């Protein structure tokens, strides 16, 4: 049975968290806090 490498496990967890964080930042920039795209773009329709 192999043992886990703490350095590799920490690097993998940190990289995963960084990718998730960057994805959230990109999502908030493109969609915005309202949850829909701005009226100048045709990517979304108004839900309300």
C-alpha positions as CSV (number, residue, x, y, z in Angstrom):
1,X,0.0,0.0,0.0
2,X,1.4,3.4,-1.0
3,X,1.4,6.4,1.3
4,X,0.1,9.8,0.4
5,X,2.5,12.6,-0.3
6,X,1.6,15.6,1.9
7,X,3.3,18.0,-0.5
8,X,1.4,16.7,-3.6
9,X,-1.9,16.5,-1.7
10,X,-1.5,20.2,-0.6
11,X,-0.5,21.3,-4.1
12,X,-3.5,19.5,-5.6
13,X,-5.9,21.0,-3.0
14,X,-4.5,24.5,-3.5
15,X,-4.6,24.3,-7.2
16,X,-8.2,23.1,-7.1
17,X,-9.2,25.9,-4.8
18,X,-7.4,28.5,-7.0
19,X,-9.2,27.3,-10.1
20,X,-12.5,27.3,-8.4
21,X,-11.9,30.8,-7.0
22,X,-10.9,32.1,-10.5
23,X,-14.0,30.5,-12.0
24,X,-16.2,32.3,-9.5
25,X,-14.5,35.6,-10.3
26,X,-15.0,35.2,-14.0
27,X,-18.6,34.2,-13.4
28,X,-19.3,37.3,-11.3
29,X,-17.7,39.5,-13.9
30,X,-19.6,38.1,-16.8
31,X,-23.0,37.6,-15.2
32,X,-23.0,40.2,-12.4
33,X,-24.6,40.2,-9.0
34,X,-28.2,40.3,-10.4
35,X,-27.8,36.9,-11.9
36,X,-28.4,37.9,-15.5
37,X,-26.4,39.5,-18.3
38,X,-26.5,43.2,-19.0
39,X,-29.0,44.5,-21.6
40,X,-26.2,45.3,-24.1
41,X,-25.4,41.6,-24.6
42,X,-27.8,39.0,-26.1
43,X,-26.6,36.1,-24.0
44,X,-29.5,36.1,-21.5
45,X,-33.1,37.0,-21.3
46,X,-34.7,38.8,-18.5
47,X,-36.3,36.5,-15.9
48,X,-38.5,39.1,-14.3
